[in-house]
Amino acid sequence: MAVEGMWTMTDEGEFILNEPYATYLAEAKLHATRGWREELYAYLVPRCPYTRDELNAEMLRRVNGRECSAMELLDEFVLEALGGDLIPHM
């Protein structure tokens, strides 16, 4: 069931999410991402040679320079962390 006034259609036929729903959606995604990331680090830290801060810094570096899909990035990140090959200078 759609909430009345949640969406607006532009003259070009594109749907735009109205406020406050656009903000709610952005906030929900941010909270979900934070939770997911913290759980990932909590899982990896006891299993790899990196601290939470090192994992976070490397994840942010990779996300900002991403040239692959999110799933490929995640697979590579996790496997390299577990194998001790995540951060070349260590």
Number of C-alpha atoms within 10 A of each C-alpha: 3 6 7 6 10 14 16 12 10 9 7 6 8 10 12 12 15 12 12 9 14 14 12 11 12 11 12 12 12 12 11 12 12 12 11 12 15 14 11 15 20 13 11 19 17 12 13 19 16 19 14 15 11 15 23 16 12 16 18 12 11 15 13 9 9 12 10 11 9 11 9 11 15 15 12 12 19 19 14 14 20 16 12 15 15 21 14 6 5 8
